[in-house]
Amino acid sequence: QGQIELRLPEDDLILPFQAEHAEVSGRLVKLGPTVDTILSRHAYPEAVSQLLGEAVALTALLGAALKFEGKFILQASTDGPVDLLVADYQVPGGLRGYARFSPERLAALRPDGRLLGDGHLAMTIDRGLETERYQGVVPLEGDSLTEAADTYFRQSEQLPTFIKLAVARHYRASKAGDRPWTWRAGGLLVQK
């Protein structure tokens, strides 16, 4: 009889979940102003921004699992047009990201070419000065960062894991002087 008001959560949200009957758990991440600030700060080409946005969303998904003060670092080193990709998550929720690329190699890349090329993906957990770092390294395989993360979980963690990442520019009506296009990113991680 009474009306219920549904309030959607603000942007920049990491939501853990668990489905006990299905024996799965995971996290959902939704990034607005944080990813827009990271990607807009360096004025990357669109393809590089998309890749870095995926790295930031993946880093938020994985870093949010830390139960202690510390940092989760994702780093890809490759022989492709994007030769370095770094994102880190600092507990309780700070995110940073950076991409280094060759403008010449990016311009020469075929439409179906790989931005990352061959190399390695490293995921590091740094708990601070008092403890040792943990690092898992896997070869970059597949055509996307998601596929490389799937390889990591298949080889290192041995947990059945599903990851989906999305990055896009979003149009919003704006006031004079505001940028009408902003970056948004999201991700879903489900583990059995």
KOLLUMKE-968337 format. One line per field, with one value per residue: residue number from 1; residue in three letters; y, z, x of N, C-alpha, C, O in turn. Coordinates in steps of 0.2 Angstrom, whole numbers. Example, Ala and Ser with C-alpha at 12.3 -4.5 7.8 and 13.67 -1.06 7.14 Angstrom:
BEGIN
nr = (1, 2)
rest = (ALA, SER)
n.Y = (-28, -11)
n.Z = (39, 35)
n.X = (66, 64)
ca.Y = (-22, -5)
ca.Z = (39, 36)
ca.X = (62, 68)
c.Y = (-16, 0)
c.Z = (39, 39)
c.X = (66, 64)
o.Y = (-17, 6)
o.Z = (42, 40)
o.X = (71, 67)
//
This chain:
BEGIN
nr = (1, 2, 3, 4, 5, 6, 7, 8, 9, 10, 11, 12, 13, 14, 15, 16, 17, 18, 19, 20, 21, 22, 23, 24, 25, 26, 27, 28, 29, 30, 31, 32, 33, 34, 35, 36, 37, 38, 39, 40, 41, 42, 43, 44, 45, 46, 47, 48, 49, 50, 51, 52, 53, 54, 55, 56, 57, 58, 59, 60, 61, 62, 63, 64, 65, 66, 67, 68, 69, 70, 71, 72, 73, 74, 75, 76, 77, 78, 79, 80, 81, 82, 83, 84, 85, 86, 87, 88, 89, 90, 91, 92, 93, 94, 95, 96, 97, 98, 99, 100, 101, 102, 103, 104, 105, 106, 107, 108, 109, 110, 111, 112, 113, 114, 115, 116, 117, 118, 119, 120, 121, 122, 123, 124, 125, 126, 127, 128, 129, 130, 131, 132, 133, 134, 135, 136, 137, 138, 139, 140, 141, 142, 143, 144, 145, 146, 147, 148, 149, 150, 151, 152, 153, 154, 155, 156, 157, 158, 159, 160, 161, 162, 163, 164, 165, 166, 167, 168, 169, 170, 171, 172, 173, 174, 175, 176, 177, 178, 179, 180, 181, 182, 183, 184, 185, 186, 187, 188, 189, 190, 191, 192)
rest = (GLN, GLY, GLN, ILE, GLU, LEU, ARG, LEU, PRO, GLU, ASP, ASP, LEU, ILE, LEU, PRO, PHE, GLN, ALA, GLU, HIS, ALA, GLU, VAL, SER, GLY, ARG, LEU, VAL, LYS, LEU, GLY, PRO, THR, VAL, ASP, THR, ILE, LEU, SER, ARG, HIS, ALA, TYR, PRO, GLU, ALA, VAL, SER, GLN, LEU, LEU, GLY, GLU, ALA, VAL, ALA, LEU, THR, ALA, LEU, LEU, GLY, ALA, ALA, LEU, LYS, PHE, GLU, GLY, LYS, PHE, ILE, LEU, GLN, ALA, SER, THR, ASP, GLY, PRO, VAL, ASP, LEU, LEU, VAL, ALA, ASP, TYR, GLN, VAL, PRO, GLY, GLY, LEU, ARG, GLY, TYR, ALA, ARG, PHE, SER, PRO, GLU, ARG, LEU, ALA, ALA, LEU, ARG, PRO, ASP, GLY, ARG, LEU, LEU, GLY, ASP, GLY, HIS, LEU, ALA, MET, THR, ILE, ASP, ARG, GLY, LEU, GLU, THR, GLU, ARG, TYR, GLN, GLY, VAL, VAL, PRO, LEU, GLU, GLY, ASP, SER, LEU, THR, GLU, ALA, ALA, ASP, THR, TYR, PHE, ARG, GLN, SER, GLU, GLN, LEU, PRO, THR, PHE, ILE, LYS, LEU, ALA, VAL, ALA, ARG, HIS, TYR, ARG, ALA, SER, LYS, ALA, GLY, ASP, ARG, PRO, TRP, THR, TRP, ARG, ALA, GLY, GLY, LEU, LEU, VAL, GLN, LYS)
n.Y = (-6, 6, 18, 14, 20, 19, 20, 22, 17, 28, 33, 25, 12, -3, -18, -32, -49, -64, -80, -92, -104, -107, -108, -98, -83, -66, -50, -34, -20, -3, 11, 29, 44, 42, 34, 42, 53, 47, 43, 54, 63, 61, 62, 51, 41, 35, 20, 16, 22, 14, 2, 4, 8, -4, -11, -3, -6, -20, -20, -14, -23, -35, -30, -25, -36, -37, -39, -31, -17, -11, -14, -18, -22, -21, -26, -25, -29, -28, -32, -25, -11, -4, -4, -4, -6, -1, -2, 2, -2, 5, 0, 10, 10, 18, 22, 21, 23, 20, 21, 17, 20, 18, 31, 30, 16, 13, 20, 13, 1, -13, -13, -25, -28, -32, -22, -25, -35, -48, -54, -51, -53, -47, -49, -41, -42, -31, -29, -20, -13, -22, -35, -49, -47, -53, -61, -65, -71, -72, -77, -65, -69, -72, -61, -50, -41, -47, -60, -63, -61, -72, -83, -81, -84, -97, -104, -100, -98, -108, -107, -109, -95, -81, -67, -51, -36, -19, -4, 13, 28, 40, 50, 65, 77, 93, 107, 124, 124, 112, 95, 86, 72, 58, 46, 29, 14, -3, -19, -37, -50, -67, -81, -99)
n.Z = (0, 4, -3, -10, -10, -21, -21, -31, -30, -28, -40, -43, -35, -26, -25, -15, -16, -12, -16, -8, -10, -23, -22, -25, -26, -27, -35, -39, -49, -51, -60, -61, -59, -54, -63, -75, -71, -70, -84, -91, -87, -94, -108, -117, -132, -139, -139, -131, -119, -117, -114, -103, -94, -93, -86, -74, -69, -67, -58, -47, -44, -40, -30, -21, -13, -3, 14, 23, 27, 13, -4, -20, -35, -52, -67, -83, -95, -111, -128, -137, -145, -134, -121, -108, -94, -80, -65, -49, -33, -18, -2, 8, -4, -14, -31, -45, -61, -76, -93, -105, -121, -138, -150, -164, -166, -162, -172, -183, -181, -186, -188, -182, -174, -159, -144, -133, -136, -135, -119, -101, -87, -72, -55, -40, -22, -10, 6, 14, 23, 33, 29, 17, -1, -11, -27, -42, -59, -76, -93, -105, -113, -126, -133, -125, -110, -100, -104, -101, -87, -85, -88, -78, -66, -69, -70, -58, -47, -47, -47, -52, -62, -67, -77, -82, -91, -94, -103, -107, -116, -110, -113, -106, -102, -100, -91, -97, -101, -95, -98, -110, -113, -103, -95, -91, -82, -79, -70, -67, -57, -54, -44, -41)
n.X = (4, 10, 21, 37, 53, 65, 82, 96, 113, 127, 140, 156, 157, 159, 153, 152, 146, 137, 131, 124, 117, 121, 134, 143, 153, 157, 161, 155, 159, 157, 162, 163, 166, 179, 186, 185, 192, 205, 207, 205, 214, 227, 224, 223, 224, 208, 207, 218, 213, 202, 208, 216, 205, 199, 209, 209, 196, 197, 207, 201, 191, 198, 207, 198, 196, 205, 209, 215, 226, 234, 241, 235, 242, 242, 250, 255, 268, 273, 277, 270, 260, 255, 266, 267, 257, 249, 240, 234, 227, 223, 220, 209, 202, 208, 212, 223, 230, 240, 246, 258, 263, 267, 265, 267, 267, 255, 247, 250, 244, 234, 216, 211, 222, 232, 233, 241, 250, 264, 269, 270, 258, 257, 252, 251, 252, 254, 258, 264, 278, 282, 280, 282, 280, 267, 267, 260, 263, 259, 259, 254, 240, 229, 216, 213, 213, 204, 205, 218, 218, 209, 217, 227, 219, 216, 228, 236, 228, 218, 204, 188, 183, 174, 175, 170, 172, 169, 170, 167, 163, 152, 138, 132, 120, 125, 131, 136, 153, 156, 162, 154, 155, 160, 170, 166, 166, 165, 163, 162, 165, 165, 166, 168)
ca.Y = (0, 12, 18, 13, 24, 15, 25, 19, 19, 33, 30, 23, 8, -10, -22, -39, -53, -71, -84, -98, -110, -109, -109, -93, -76, -61, -43, -30, -13, 2, 17, 35, 50, 40, 31, 47, 57, 44, 42, 61, 67, 60, 62, 45, 39, 31, 13, 16, 24, 9, -3, 7, 8, -11, -12, 0, -9, -26, -19, -13, -30, -39, -26, -25, -43, -37, -38, -28, -12, -13, -12, -23, -19, -25, -23, -28, -27, -31, -29, -22, -3, -2, -8, -4, -4, -1, 0, 0, -1, 6, 0, 7, 12, 23, 19, 24, 20, 23, 17, 20, 18, 21, 33, 27, 9, 13, 22, 8, -5, -14, -13, -32, -30, -32, -17, -27, -40, -53, -51, -54, -50, -48, -46, -41, -39, -28, -28, -15, -14, -27, -42, -50, -46, -59, -59, -70, -69, -76, -74, -62, -74, -70, -54, -45, -41, -51, -67, -64, -63, -79, -87, -81, -88, -104, -107, -98, -98, -114, -106, -107, -88, -78, -60, -47, -29, -15, 3, 17, 35, 41, 57, 67, 84, 97, 115, 127, 123, 105, 90, 82, 65, 56, 39, 25, 7, -8, -26, -42, -56, -72, -87, -104)
ca.Z = (0, 4, -9, -8, -14, -23, -22, -34, -27, -31, -44, -39, -31, -27, -21, -15, -15, -11, -17, -5, -13, -30, -20, -29, -23, -32, -34, -45, -48, -56, -59, -64, -58, -53, -70, -79, -69, -72, -91, -94, -85, -99, -115, -121, -138, -136, -138, -125, -113, -115, -111, -96, -90, -91, -81, -68, -66, -65, -52, -42, -43, -37, -25, -15, -9, 2, 20, 27, 24, 8, -11, -25, -41, -59, -72, -90, -99, -117, -134, -141, -145, -126, -118, -100, -91, -72, -61, -42, -28, -11, 4, 8, -10, -19, -38, -50, -67, -81, -98, -109, -128, -144, -155, -170, -167, -162, -178, -188, -179, -190, -184, -178, -170, -152, -141, -128, -139, -131, -113, -95, -83, -65, -50, -34, -16, -5, 13, 18, 24, 38, 26, 10, -6, -15, -34, -47, -65, -81, -99, -108, -119, -129, -136, -120, -103, -97, -106, -98, -80, -84, -88, -71, -62, -71, -68, -52, -41, -49, -45, -58, -61, -73, -77, -88, -90, -99, -103, -113, -115, -108, -114, -101, -103, -95, -91, -101, -99, -93, -103, -110, -113, -98, -96, -86, -82, -74, -70, -63, -55, -50, -42, -38)
ca.X = (0, 14, 26, 44, 57, 72, 88, 102, 119, 131, 145, 162, 154, 162, 148, 153, 140, 138, 125, 126, 115, 125, 141, 147, 154, 160, 161, 153, 162, 154, 166, 161, 171, 186, 189, 185, 198, 211, 208, 205, 220, 232, 221, 226, 219, 202, 209, 222, 209, 198, 212, 217, 199, 198, 214, 207, 190, 199, 211, 196, 188, 203, 210, 193, 196, 210, 205, 220, 229, 239, 240, 235, 245, 241, 255, 257, 273, 272, 280, 264, 260, 255, 271, 267, 250, 249, 235, 234, 221, 226, 215, 202, 198, 211, 213, 227, 231, 244, 248, 264, 262, 270, 260, 269, 265, 247, 244, 251, 241, 228, 210, 211, 228, 232, 237, 246, 256, 266, 272, 268, 254, 259, 247, 255, 249, 259, 255, 268, 285, 283, 278, 284, 275, 265, 266, 258, 265, 257, 260, 248, 237, 222, 216, 211, 215, 200, 207, 224, 216, 206, 223, 230, 215, 216, 235, 238, 223, 214, 197, 184, 182, 171, 176, 168, 174, 166, 172, 164, 162, 145, 136, 127, 118, 130, 131, 141, 160, 157, 163, 148, 157, 164, 172, 163, 169, 162, 166, 159, 169, 161, 170, 164)
c.Y = (6, 12, 18, 16, 20, 20, 21, 21, 24, 29, 28, 18, 1, -13, -29, -43, -60, -74, -91, -104, -112, -109, -104, -87, -72, -54, -39, -23, -9, 9, 23, 40, 48, 38, 37, 52, 54, 44, 49, 65, 67, 61, 57, 44, 35, 23, 12, 17, 18, 3, -2, 6, 1, -13, -9, -4, -16, -26, -18, -19, -34, -36, -26, -31, -42, -35, -34, -22, -14, -11, -18, -19, -24, -22, -28, -25, -31, -28, -26, -14, -1, -7, -9, -2, -6, 1, -2, 2, -1, 5, 6, 9, 16, 19, 24, 20, 24, 18, 21, 16, 21, 24, 31, 20, 8, 15, 17, 1, -6, -14, -20, -33, -29, -26, -19, -31, -45, -50, -55, -50, -52, -45, -47, -38, -37, -26, -23, -17, -20, -34, -42, -49, -53, -57, -65, -67, -74, -73, -71, -67, -71, -63, -48, -46, -46, -59, -68, -65, -70, -84, -87, -85, -96, -107, -106, -100, -105, -113, -105, -100, -86, -70, -57, -40, -25, -7, 7, 24, 36, 49, 59, 75, 88, 104, 117, 126, 116, 101, 86, 74, 63, 48, 35, 18, 3, -15, -30, -48, -61, -78, -92, -107)
c.Z = (0, -1, -6, -13, -15, -25, -25, -31, -31, -36, -40, -34, -32, -22, -21, -14, -15, -12, -14, -8, -20, -28, -24, -25, -28, -30, -40, -44, -53, -54, -63, -64, -57, -60, -75, -77, -71, -80, -94, -93, -91, -106, -119, -127, -135, -135, -132, -118, -112, -112, -104, -92, -88, -85, -74, -65, -64, -58, -46, -40, -39, -30, -19, -11, -3, 9, 25, 23, 19, 1, -15, -32, -47, -64, -77, -93, -105, -123, -139, -141, -138, -123, -111, -98, -84, -69, -54, -38, -21, -6, 7, 1, -15, -25, -42, -56, -72, -87, -102, -116, -133, -149, -162, -171, -166, -168, -183, -187, -183, -185, -179, -174, -162, -149, -136, -131, -134, -125, -107, -91, -76, -60, -43, -28, -12, 1, 17, 19, 29, 35, 19, 5, -9, -22, -38, -54, -70, -88, -102, -114, -120, -131, -131, -114, -99, -98, -102, -90, -80, -84, -81, -66, -63, -69, -61, -46, -42, -46, -51, -57, -68, -72, -83, -86, -96, -98, -109, -111, -114, -109, -109, -103, -97, -96, -95, -98, -96, -99, -104, -110, -107, -98, -90, -87, -77, -75, -66, -63, -51, -50, -39, -32)
c.X = (4, 19, 33, 48, 64, 77, 94, 108, 123, 136, 151, 160, 158, 157, 150, 147, 142, 131, 126, 124, 118, 132, 146, 148, 157, 160, 158, 156, 158, 158, 164, 167, 178, 190, 189, 191, 205, 212, 208, 211, 226, 230, 224, 221, 214, 204, 213, 218, 205, 202, 214, 211, 197, 203, 212, 201, 193, 203, 206, 193, 192, 206, 205, 193, 201, 207, 210, 223, 234, 237, 240, 237, 244, 246, 256, 263, 273, 277, 276, 265, 259, 260, 271, 260, 250, 243, 235, 228, 224, 220, 215, 198, 201, 213, 218, 228, 236, 246, 253, 263, 266, 265, 261, 266, 258, 244, 245, 247, 235, 222, 209, 217, 227, 236, 242, 252, 258, 270, 270, 263, 256, 254, 251, 251, 254, 256, 259, 275, 287, 283, 281, 278, 273, 264, 265, 260, 263, 258, 254, 246, 231, 222, 214, 213, 211, 203, 214, 223, 213, 212, 226, 226, 216, 223, 237, 234, 219, 207, 193, 181, 179, 173, 174, 169, 171, 168, 169, 163, 154, 143, 131, 126, 122, 129, 137, 148, 161, 159, 157, 149, 162, 165, 168, 166, 165, 165, 162, 164, 165, 166, 166, 168)
o.Y = (11, 7, 21, 16, 18, 24, 16, 27, 24, 23, 30, 20, -2, -12, -33, -40, -62, -72, -95, -109, -118, -111, -106, -85, -75, -52, -42, -20, -11, 11, 22, 40, 51, 40, 38, 54, 57, 46, 50, 69, 71, 61, 58, 47, 31, 21, 7, 14, 16, 0, -6, 5, 0, -17, -13, -5, -18, -30, -20, -20, -37, -39, -26, -31, -46, -31, -35, -21, -19, -7, -23, -14, -30, -16, -34, -19, -37, -23, -25, -11, 5, -13, -13, 3, -11, 7, -8, 7, -6, 9, 8, 8, 19, 14, 30, 14, 30, 12, 27, 10, 27, 20, 30, 18, 4, 12, 16, -3, -2, -15, -19, -39, -27, -25, -16, -31, -47, -45, -61, -44, -57, -39, -52, -34, -41, -21, -22, -22, -23, -39, -37, -50, -57, -52, -70, -62, -80, -67, -73, -68, -68, -60, -43, -51, -49, -63, -74, -69, -73, -89, -92, -89, -100, -113, -110, -103, -108, -118, -101, -98, -87, -68, -59, -37, -28, -5, 4, 26, 33, 53, 55, 78, 86, 107, 114, 127, 114, 102, 83, 70, 66, 45, 38, 16, 5, -16, -28, -50, -59, -80, -91, -112)
o.Z = (-4, -4, -1, -19, -10, -29, -22, -29, -37, -35, -34, -28, -37, -16, -26, -11, -16, -10, -18, -8, -21, -33, -26, -21, -33, -24, -46, -38, -59, -49, -69, -68, -60, -61, -79, -82, -74, -82, -100, -96, -91, -110, -124, -127, -130, -130, -128, -113, -106, -107, -100, -86, -83, -81, -69, -59, -58, -54, -40, -34, -34, -25, -13, -6, 1, 9, 31, 17, 20, 0, -14, -34, -47, -65, -77, -94, -105, -122, -145, -138, -136, -122, -108, -101, -82, -71, -53, -39, -19, -7, 10, 1, -20, -25, -42, -56, -72, -86, -103, -116, -131, -152, -165, -176, -169, -170, -188, -191, -184, -179, -174, -171, -160, -151, -136, -129, -130, -125, -107, -92, -74, -61, -41, -29, -10, 1, 23, 17, 28, 38, 16, 7, -9, -24, -38, -56, -69, -88, -100, -119, -116, -132, -133, -112, -94, -94, -100, -87, -75, -80, -79, -63, -58, -67, -58, -41, -36, -44, -55, -52, -73, -67, -88, -81, -101, -92, -114, -105, -118, -107, -107, -105, -92, -100, -97, -92, -96, -104, -99, -109, -106, -101, -84, -93, -72, -80, -61, -68, -46, -54, -35, -29)
o.X = (3, 20, 35, 48, 67, 76, 96, 109, 122, 137, 151, 160, 158, 156, 149, 142, 147, 126, 129, 127, 119, 136, 151, 143, 160, 158, 160, 156, 157, 159, 163, 172, 183, 195, 194, 194, 209, 218, 211, 213, 230, 235, 227, 216, 215, 202, 212, 219, 204, 199, 213, 211, 195, 201, 213, 201, 190, 202, 208, 192, 190, 206, 207, 189, 200, 202, 209, 221, 238, 233, 243, 235, 246, 246, 257, 263, 273, 280, 277, 269, 262, 259, 274, 257, 252, 241, 238, 225, 227, 215, 220, 192, 198, 216, 217, 227, 236, 246, 253, 262, 268, 261, 256, 263, 254, 239, 241, 247, 231, 223, 206, 217, 222, 242, 247, 257, 254, 273, 268, 263, 256, 251, 253, 247, 259, 252, 257, 277, 292, 285, 282, 272, 278, 261, 268, 257, 264, 259, 248, 250, 227, 228, 213, 216, 213, 203, 215, 226, 214, 212, 228, 229, 216, 223, 240, 236, 217, 205, 195, 178, 182, 171, 175, 168, 170, 169, 169, 164, 150, 147, 126, 130, 123, 125, 141, 149, 167, 156, 155, 145, 167, 161, 167, 168, 163, 168, 159, 167, 162, 169, 162, 166)
//
